[in-house]
Amino acid sequence: MHYVSTRATSASAARNPQLFSDILLGGLAPDGGLYLPSEYPQVSGAELDAWRKLGYAELAYEILRKFATDIPDADLKALTARTYTADVYRNARAGESAAEITPLRVLEEGERGTLVLQALSNGPTLAFKDMAMQLLGNLFEYALAKNNDELNIFGATSGDTGSAAEYAMRGKRGVRVFMLSPHKKMSAFQTAQMFSLQDPNIYNIAVEGVFDDCQDLVKAVSNDLSFKARHKIGTVNSINWARVVAQVVYYFRGYLAATTSNEQKVSFTVPSGNFGNICAGHIARMMGLPIDKLVAATNENDVLDEFFRTGRYRVRKSSETFHTSSPSMDISKASNFERFVYELVGRDAQRTHDLFRKVETHGGFDLSGAPGSDGDEFQHVGKFGFQSGRSTHADRLATIRDAAQAYGIVIDTHTADGVKVAREHMQPGVPMIVLETALAAKFNETIVEALGKDADRPSGFENIEALPQRFVVMPAEVDRMKAYIAEHTGL
Ligand SMILES: *Cc1c(COP(=O)(O)O)cnc(C)c1O
């Protein structure tokens, strides 16, 4: 299995196909594109039948070995077995089995169809990002040990990504994490989750400023290529290919758990921001999984909903990005979207390159086929099964209330966006699976607003705000940041 960049034109320096291990620790391809397999591995009906009997870790192994062909089978099997255990996914709620890792729960069954919730948030940080990040931690440790190398992950977070990365990398040999967050701007719960980690390889840096200041610091340090190389600086953002592929597994798992025969189809609704989660669903579908619809649910930041309704991709300025009550979906552009556009334009790398150039110069592109547009490929979007919808703060509150009343379950704000949009796309005979992306306890403020009471906290989280915290406060100054990193990498 080889990987190519979505912008691997004849002039590109990244034309040479890469192996899984070559792209594991990296992000963008050198030409600015994203990596994808040169072709998708196919799954036969016989294989799907055999996979119905497998536990989650075994299924993850079967799927990953199709993509990571350069990792010996025995090693991959050990890595997936260590990652997907009931011990890691221990936050399962009443009525759920932690051993299933991503248990399904039927919310509604009737004339309109069947609505199902797939739990993906039972890992250590109570959000679906653990599903991929926990595997990444083990893969990174494995790859670094093999090459006797080390890696210093440097990133900025306003919440979910940073904590998932830290819980995945804590105690891993060869890895340090330097995570910037805006000082006193995260919720008390999220701050406590990150800052209470006492592992010596985790460095929490509270920056005097806002999230954009943190991101600017990451960019400034990463743009100093010699500093970056000397200190072995890397990232774990959502474009990382291994993260995307780890997410493919739960689409298979959800399908197999919701059906009894491969003649049946299911649809998925996915609360979406950077298009990483739903991109994995698209890949599962391209591999032959019988998925009918993939429905992207957005909040008020509806870049993706606009595209799937109109064919126009229009990124927003950061000043136009709304701060919403589903904050992990507050994006101005969808960083994984290029992987789908590449497919939509028939895997034409030159065309993908030109379109995403236009995103930089003109803030977007238009594939609607209207006079003056950039093309008419949007007419083919139906064959990929995509649909979309959007949700607002008022919808979120109403959906949280209604789910509590009708289904007896408290859902988080992002999942509520998913449930709201899923209900608009249900169809008799095709189960609609909503991916739960976080537990309600993480976004308690809005739960209180909707229900007038606190969300339950899983055991072990009751008093995390009272735990001792380990972090440094720093001004938003590039030189100070570099000095801090240099001092702690010792390189
Ligand atoms: C990251 C995140 C999302 C968005 O996922 P994408 O892969 O960026 O589309 C949705 N909900 C929660 C809770 C998240 O943490």
The ligand as a MOL file (V3000), in Angstrom:
LIG
                    3D

  0  0  0     0  0            999 V3000
M  V30 BEGIN CTAB
M  V30 COUNTS 15 15 0 0 0
M  V30 BEGIN ATOM
M  V30 1 C -13.1030 17.3290 17.1100 0
M  V30 2 C -14.5370 17.2560 17.4530 0
M  V30 3 C -15.5430 17.3200 16.4680 0
M  V30 4 C -15.2540 17.5610 15.0000 0
M  V30 5 O -14.5980 16.4830 14.3860 0
M  V30 6 P -13.8840 16.6630 12.9590 0
M  V30 7 O -13.1190 15.4240 12.7600 0
M  V30 8 O -12.9920 17.8810 13.1120 0
M  V30 9 O -14.9370 16.8920 11.9420 0
M  V30 10 C -16.8540 17.1720 16.8720 0
M  V30 11 N -17.1840 16.9960 18.1750 0
M  V30 12 C -16.2390 16.9360 19.1550 0
M  V30 13 C -16.6780 16.7600 20.5650 0
M  V30 14 C -14.8880 17.0620 18.8260 0
M  V30 15 O -13.9560 17.0110 19.7970 0
M  V30 END ATOM
M  V30 BEGIN BOND
M  V30 1 1 1 2
M  V30 2 1 2 3
M  V30 3 2 2 14
M  V30 4 1 3 4
M  V30 5 2 3 10
M  V30 6 1 4 5
M  V30 7 1 5 6
M  V30 8 2 6 7
M  V30 9 1 6 8
M  V30 10 1 6 9
M  V30 11 1 10 11
M  V30 12 2 11 12
M  V30 13 1 12 13
M  V30 14 1 12 14
M  V30 15 1 14 15
M  V30 END BOND
M  V30 END CTAB
M  END
